[in-house]
């Protein structure tokens, strides 16, 4: 396989080609690769971090809308149809406080209530996930399981017992930090690279005691290593890349990846620009990172966490403009990451739409990965880890 870096066209050509992919909903690559895999209806996908959102719908909240919970949803008929068609059995949807001026605890409680209402109003399509068995039930019934997860634990305040409160409300995955520091530890963009705090260790113990999955995405390396050591249950890095392949702080070192696997956990590879040094990541980059993770972790400990939805952008120029505004807003809020910049979109332009998992499966099969391995990566590994941590 040739180096994907050699395939990068100019930005103008890149925009033109990817716009065609977004509008058509499939590429020649996907059509040829699909011959090597199972029908899309047979896919079993557990997206360890994603969303259900139509990016073409009008956005509220202005340029800072990306920081608000409502803008991460946009669950209209098209978004719902696309996720149902994608083979997704369950998706870890980010709810609650991530960053910004909202009060962390109160806004997180409000978000849980908001998503409960969303699920209740779509009983034929959505199912709130409490146990691993609920994911299997969703797949059987042709629904999408909604896993409620946090991408920041700032809402714990100074009371680790709040973990039990959120577990009782159905929050099943909690990420310790976002990009910046909080009371638990340091995020990936904190240059001091401090470790897990004493309070952070209390929270990890409470997460273990309440059968809630510890997520170490976005964490700094030292915080990540400390939390792996502190946890008595398997942990996840739900959405990341491999730093040995692309040296950016949002990606994880081989040591972090290996220790997660040795503890029985899982590493989800994202569909994000951090997979390429220049930010112009393509589908081949996703495959490169998955293959590296398999070499380091073994095939039983790798999954996917796209960090995106299943509805494609119809207008790539609009996508680049929206991304530019979001980068500015994130930088102003102090939560941006190295690799975010104008000219880079937070998704993989040639891996969009409801066929994205079918396309990825075909690409992996074409590279010689067995059907059983591909099935593990797409969802079976995640299901196993979630069953061990949650039960059911």
C-alpha positions, 0 to 999 in steps of 0.5 A, a space after each residue: 500500500 502506498 503512503 497516503 501522504 503521497 495521495 494528498 491533492 491540493 486543497 482546491 482539488 481536495 475540496 472538489 473531490 470530497 464535495 462530490 463524495 459528500 453529495 453522492 454518499 459513496 465513492 468508487 473506493 467504497 463500492 469496490 471495497 464493499 465487495 470484500 465485506 458483508 452487507 451493511 445491514 449485517 454490520 454491528 457497530 459500537 461507536 465509542 464516541 460519536 453523535 447524531 447530528 445533521 451538520 447541514 441544519 442551521 446552527 444556533 448560538 453563533 460561532 460559539 455554538 460548538 461549545 453548547 450541548 444543543 449544537 451537538 445534537 441537531 437530531 432531525 429526520 435525516 440524521 436519524 435515518 442516517 444513523 439507523 442505516 449505518 449499522 450502528 447498534 450503539 453510540 456513546 453520545 457526549 452529554 453534559 459539561 465539556 467547557 465554557 461558562 455553564 455551571 458544570 453540575 447543573 448543566 450536566 443534569 439538564 443535559 441528561 434530562 434533555 437526552 432522556 426526552 429525545 429518546 422518549 420521543 423516538 421509541 421506534 428508533 432509539 433506546 437508552 443504554 444501561 447494560 451491554 444487553 441493551 446494545 444487543 437488544 437495540 441491534 435486534 430491534 433495528 434501533 440505535 442504543 444511546 450511551 450517555 457519556 461525559 467528556 469532562 469530569 469537572 461536574 464532580 466538583 469536590 465530591 467524588 460521590 457524585 459519580 454514583 448520582 450520575 451512574 444512577 441517572 444512566 451515565 455509563 462512560 465518564 472521561 476524566 479531563 478534556 484538553 485542559 486541566 481540571 480538579 482530577 488531572 491534566 488534559 493533553 494540551 497542558 504543557 506541564 503534563 502533571 499526573 492524576 490528582 488525589 481527587 482524581 484517584 477518588 473519582 476513579 475508585 468511585 467509577 470502578 465501584 459504580 461500574 462506570 467506564 473510565 475514559 482517558 481520551 484527551 488526557 495528558 500522558 502522565 494523567 493517563 498512565 496514572 489512571 490506568 494504574 489506579 483503575 481496577 477495571 478495564 478502561 477505554 480511550 474511546 477516541 484517539 489516534 496513535 502518536 507513533 504514527 502521527 506525533 500530535 498530543 491528542 494521540 496516544 503513545 504506544 506505552 499508553 495503548 499497550 497498558 490499556 490493552 494489558 488491563 483488558 480495555 479498548 482503544 477507539 480510533 477516531 475519524 479526525 484530522 489528528 491522524 495526519 500531521 498536516 490535518 488533511 487526514 483521509 480514510 487511508 489514515 484511519 486504516 493506518 492508525 487502526 493497523 498500528 493499534 492492532 500491532 500494539 494492542 492486539 486485535 481484541 483491544 481496538 475499536 472505533 470512536 469516530 468523534 463524529 456523526 453519520 450524516 455527510 456535509 452537502 457543501 464542503 466549502 461551508 464545512 471549512 467555513 464552519 470549522 474555521 469559526 469553531 477553531 476560533 471559538 475553541 481557541 478563544 475559550 482556551 480548549 483548542 488542541 494542536 492540529 486544529 487550524 483553519 483549512 482543516 475539518 473535524 472529520 474525514 472528508 472521504 469517510 462520511 455518511 451512513 456508508 462510512 462503516 461499510 467503507 471502512 470494513 471493506 478497506 480493512 478486508 481488502 488489506 487482508 484483515 479477516 472478517 472476524 477481526 473486522 467485526 471485533 474492531 467495528 463493535 464486538 470488542 467494545 461490547 465485550 469491554 462494556 459487558 465486563 465493566 457494566 454487566 448485563 
